[in-house]
Amino acid sequence: MDDVRTSPLITAGELHSRLGALTVLDVRYRLGGPPGLADFEAGHVPGAVWIDLDADLAAPPGTGGRHPLPDPAHFVAAMRHAGVDDDRPVVVYDDWSGHAAARAWWLLRHYGHRDARVLDGAWPAWVAAGGPVETGPAQPRQGTFAGTPGTMPVVDADGAHHSTVLIDARAPERFRGETEPVDPVAGHIPGARNVPTSANLDQHGHFRDPDDLARVYAAVDAVPGAQVAAYCGSGVTAAHDVLAMEVAGIRAALYPGSWSEWITDASRPVATGA
């Protein structure tokens, strides 16, 4: 099993060379759109198993936000059903620039899996590299994953508000409160700094190199050793920023409830503008 210091990303070429020695999870997803199962069955990395983000990587929406963390027993069972073992490397991909895959990566790491990675460049990178494509339903085997949560840092609403550096991963116009297409209240948590997930990627949809990412986050005072937390609308895309910071050598906590939980309490302050 690879060391935990290994990059949390994997290239399409490396994935191709290691097919058969990895468990591959397909987390194709669209916010507000149909599940990605039809896309998966139309073509996927050979041997991959599709994971339903709403059903398996989140609990039902409620006071904990739109995508609360899943029930531990349910998550572990879903990973076992997908063939995940504790001691077998896992690669996760999507067709959403790594946003959904980052959520799966974060959960696997949070549950103690030591070798989970995200396909850099997502599904388009696999296709562009000429990777083989399999069609039809998955044929998963039963895995032995027995993880328990607690490995990755997590903060609640109070912890997010009092973090030394709080990063908002949403698009700038949502952060500023100029528009809010999903949640009933616009704005951001006071004191937050905006690093939209688009800042993590280059023009080809790949994660920027570690030094570039370190500079992006240093500009908002997120540096190794700082008390950093990240949030977004519902806790999904914030994992993309957490992943990018991990690439840059910065350990950051996730606020799973994020903005959609923050606004459920009218006493919590709301800021707008830059």
C-alpha positions as CSV (number, residue, x, y, z in Angstrom):
1,M,0.0,0.0,0.0
2,D,1.3,3.4,-0.9
3,D,2.5,5.8,1.8
4,V,0.1,8.5,2.9
5,R,2.5,11.2,1.7
6,T,1.9,10.1,-1.9
7,S,0.1,12.7,-4.0
8,P,-3.7,12.5,-3.6
9,L,-3.8,12.7,-7.4
10,I,-3.1,10.1,-10.1
11,T,-2.6,10.6,-13.8
12,A,-4.6,8.8,-16.5
13,G,-1.4,7.1,-17.7
14,E,-0.6,5.8,-14.2
15,L,-4.1,4.6,-13.7
16,H,-4.0,2.8,-17.0
17,S,-0.7,1.1,-16.1
18,R,-2.2,-0.1,-12.8
19,L,-5.7,-1.3,-13.8
20,G,-6.4,-4.5,-12.1
21,A,-4.4,-3.6,-9.1
22,L,-6.8,-0.8,-8.0
23,T,-10.4,-0.3,-7.1
24,V,-11.9,2.4,-9.3
25,L,-15.0,4.4,-8.4
26,D,-16.9,6.5,-10.8
27,V,-18.8,9.4,-9.1
28,R,-20.3,11.2,-12.1
29,Y,-22.8,13.7,-10.8
30,R,-24.6,16.9,-11.7
31,L,-26.1,19.2,-9.1
32,G,-29.8,19.3,-9.7
33,G,-29.4,17.0,-12.7
34,P,-30.1,13.3,-13.3
35,P,-27.9,10.7,-11.6
36,G,-24.8,9.7,-13.5
37,L,-25.6,6.1,-13.9
38,A,-26.6,6.4,-17.5
39,D,-23.4,8.1,-18.4
40,F,-21.5,5.4,-16.5
41,E,-23.2,2.6,-18.4
42,A,-22.5,4.4,-21.7
43,G,-18.8,4.3,-21.0
44,H,-16.4,4.0,-18.0
45,V,-13.0,3.0,-16.9
46,P,-12.8,-0.8,-17.1
47,G,-13.7,-2.4,-13.8
48,A,-15.1,0.8,-12.3
49,V,-18.1,0.9,-10.0
50,W,-20.6,3.8,-10.0
51,I,-21.2,5.6,-6.7
52,D,-24.4,7.6,-6.1
53,L,-23.2,10.8,-4.4
54,D,-26.7,11.7,-3.0
55,A,-27.4,8.2,-1.8
56,D,-24.0,7.0,-0.6
57,L,-21.7,10.0,0.0
58,A,-24.3,12.2,1.8
59,A,-27.2,11.9,4.3
60,P,-30.6,13.3,3.4
61,P,-30.8,17.1,3.4
62,G,-32.0,18.8,6.6
63,T,-30.8,21.0,9.4
64,G,-27.3,19.7,8.6
65,G,-27.4,21.2,5.2
66,R,-28.0,19.9,1.7
67,H,-25.3,17.2,1.7
68,P,-24.6,16.2,5.3
69,L,-22.0,13.6,5.9
70,P,-23.4,10.1,5.4
71,D,-24.4,7.7,8.2
72,P,-21.2,5.8,9.0
73,A,-22.7,2.3,8.7
74,H,-24.3,3.3,5.3
75,F,-21.1,4.7,3.9
76,V,-19.0,1.7,4.9
77,A,-21.6,-0.7,3.5
78,A,-21.7,1.3,0.2
79,M,-17.9,1.1,-0.1
80,R,-17.9,-2.6,0.6
81,H,-20.6,-3.1,-2.0
82,A,-18.4,-1.2,-4.5
83,G,-15.4,-3.5,-3.7
84,V,-13.4,-1.2,-1.5
85,D,-10.8,-3.0,0.7
86,D,-8.8,-1.4,3.5
87,D,-5.5,-2.4,1.9
88,R,-6.2,-2.0,-1.8
89,P,-5.6,1.4,-3.4
90,V,-8.7,3.3,-4.6
91,V,-9.0,5.8,-7.5
92,V,-12.0,8.0,-7.8
93,Y,-13.0,10.0,-10.8
94,D,-16.0,12.0,-12.2
95,D,-16.7,14.3,-15.2
96,W,-17.1,17.4,-13.0
97,S,-13.5,18.6,-12.8
98,G,-13.0,16.4,-9.7
99,H,-15.6,18.0,-7.5
100,A,-17.7,14.9,-6.8
101,A,-14.5,12.7,-6.8
102,A,-13.0,15.0,-4.1
103,R,-15.9,14.3,-1.9
104,A,-15.4,10.6,-2.2
105,W,-11.7,10.9,-1.7
106,W,-12.2,13.0,1.4
107,L,-14.6,10.5,2.9
108,L,-12.3,7.6,2.2
109,R,-9.5,9.4,3.8
110,H,-11.7,10.5,6.7
111,Y,-12.6,6.8,7.3
112,G,-8.9,5.9,7.5
113,H,-8.2,4.6,3.9
114,R,-4.5,5.3,3.4
115,D,-4.3,5.2,-0.4
116,A,-7.2,7.0,-2.1
117,R,-6.6,9.2,-5.0
118,V,-8.4,11.4,-7.5
119,L,-7.9,11.0,-11.3
120,D,-6.3,14.3,-12.3
121,G,-8.2,15.8,-15.2
122,A,-11.2,13.6,-14.5
123,W,-13.0,11.5,-17.2
124,P,-12.0,13.8,-20.0
125,A,-8.3,13.1,-19.2
126,W,-8.9,9.4,-19.4
127,V,-10.6,9.7,-22.8
128,A,-7.9,12.1,-24.1
129,A,-5.2,9.7,-23.1
130,G,-6.9,6.9,-25.1
131,G,-7.7,4.9,-22.1
132,P,-9.9,1.8,-22.7
133,V,-13.6,2.2,-22.2
134,E,-16.0,-0.4,-20.8
135,T,-19.8,-0.2,-21.2
136,G,-22.8,-1.6,-19.4
137,P,-23.5,-2.2,-15.7
138,A,-20.8,-2.7,-13.1
139,Q,-19.9,-6.1,-11.8
140,P,-18.7,-5.3,-8.3
141,R,-17.2,-7.8,-5.8
142,Q,-17.8,-7.4,-2.1
143,G,-15.0,-5.5,-0.4
144,T,-13.8,-5.7,3.2
145,F,-13.6,-2.0,4.0
146,A,-14.0,-1.5,7.8
147,G,-13.2,2.2,8.2
148,T,-14.3,4.5,11.0
149,P,-14.6,8.3,10.7
150,G,-12.2,10.6,12.4
151,T,-9.0,10.8,10.3
152,M,-9.5,14.1,8.5
153,P,-10.2,17.3,10.4
154,V,-13.8,18.5,10.6
155,V,-15.3,21.7,12.0
156,D,-18.9,22.6,12.8
157,A,-20.5,26.0,12.3
158,D,-18.8,27.5,15.4
159,G,-15.4,26.0,14.5
160,A,-15.7,27.4,11.0
161,H,-16.5,30.8,12.2
162,H,-13.5,30.8,14.6
163,S,-11.0,29.3,12.2
164,T,-7.9,31.4,11.7
165,V,-8.4,31.0,7.9
166,L,-11.8,30.2,6.5
167,I,-12.0,29.5,2.8
168,D,-15.2,29.7,0.7
169,A,-14.9,27.5,-2.4
170,R,-17.9,28.9,-4.2
171,A,-17.9,31.1,-7.3
172,P,-17.0,34.7,-6.6
173,E,-20.5,36.1,-7.4
174,R,-22.0,33.7,-4.9
175,F,-19.4,34.5,-2.3
176,R,-20.2,38.2,-2.7
177,G,-23.9,37.6,-2.5
178,E,-24.7,39.0,-5.9
179,T,-26.5,35.8,-6.9
180,E,-27.6,32.6,-5.1
181,P,-29.0,30.0,-7.4
182,V,-29.4,27.2,-4.8
183,D,-29.7,28.4,-1.3
184,P,-32.4,30.8,0.1
185,V,-29.9,33.3,1.5
186,A,-27.1,34.9,-0.4
187,G,-23.7,35.9,1.1
188,H,-20.9,34.3,3.0
189,I,-19.7,33.6,6.5
190,P,-18.1,36.8,7.9
191,G,-14.3,36.7,7.7
192,A,-14.2,34.0,5.0
193,R,-11.8,34.3,2.0
194,N,-12.8,33.3,-1.4
195,V,-10.8,30.7,-3.3
196,P,-13.2,29.3,-6.0
197,T,-12.5,25.7,-7.1
198,S,-11.7,27.0,-10.6
199,A,-8.5,28.5,-9.1
200,N,-7.3,25.0,-8.4
201,L,-7.2,24.0,-12.1
202,D,-5.2,24.9,-15.1
203,Q,-6.6,25.6,-18.6
204,H,-6.7,21.9,-19.4
205,G,-8.7,21.0,-16.3
206,H,-5.8,19.5,-14.4
207,F,-4.8,20.5,-10.9
208,R,-2.1,23.1,-10.9
209,D,1.3,22.0,-9.6
210,P,2.0,22.1,-5.9
211,D,4.0,25.3,-5.9
212,D,1.3,27.2,-7.9
213,L,-1.4,25.9,-5.5
214,A,0.7,26.9,-2.5
215,R,0.9,30.5,-3.9
216,V,-2.9,30.6,-4.5
217,Y,-3.6,29.6,-0.9
218,A,-0.8,31.7,0.6
219,A,-2.5,34.7,-0.9
220,V,-5.4,34.1,1.6
221,D,-3.0,33.2,4.5
222,A,-3.6,29.4,4.1
223,V,-0.2,28.0,4.7
224,P,1.2,24.8,6.3
225,G,0.6,24.8,10.0
226,A,-2.2,27.4,9.9
227,Q,-5.7,26.6,11.3
228,V,-7.5,26.4,8.0
229,A,-11.1,25.3,7.2
230,A,-13.1,25.2,4.0
231,Y,-16.7,25.4,3.1
232,C,-19.0,25.8,0.1
233,G,-22.7,25.6,-0.5
234,S,-23.3,22.1,0.8
235,G,-19.9,20.6,1.7
236,V,-19.3,18.8,-1.6
237,T,-17.2,21.3,-3.6
238,A,-15.3,22.4,-0.5
239,A,-13.6,19.0,-0.6
240,H,-12.0,20.2,-3.9
241,D,-10.3,23.0,-2.1
242,V,-9.3,20.6,0.7
243,L,-7.8,18.3,-2.0
244,A,-6.0,21.2,-3.7
245,M,-4.5,22.3,-0.3
246,E,-3.4,18.7,0.4
247,V,-1.6,18.7,-3.0
248,A,0.1,21.9,-1.8
249,G,1.1,20.5,1.6
250,I,-1.6,22.3,3.6
251,R,-3.9,20.3,5.9
252,A,-7.4,21.9,6.0
253,A,-10.6,21.0,7.9
254,L,-13.9,20.6,6.1
255,Y,-17.1,22.3,7.3
256,P,-19.5,19.6,6.0
257,G,-22.7,21.6,6.6
258,S,-21.3,24.6,4.8
259,W,-23.4,27.6,3.8
260,S,-26.6,25.5,3.5
261,E,-26.4,24.6,7.2
262,W,-25.0,28.0,8.3
263,I,-28.2,29.8,7.1
264,T,-30.5,27.5,9.0
265,D,-29.9,29.5,12.1
266,A,-31.1,33.1,11.7
267,S,-28.8,34.3,14.5
268,R,-25.7,33.5,12.5
269,P,-24.3,36.6,10.8
270,V,-24.2,36.9,7.0
271,A,-21.7,39.1,5.0
272,T,-21.9,40.3,1.4
273,G,-19.4,41.9,-0.9
274,A,-15.7,41.1,-1.3
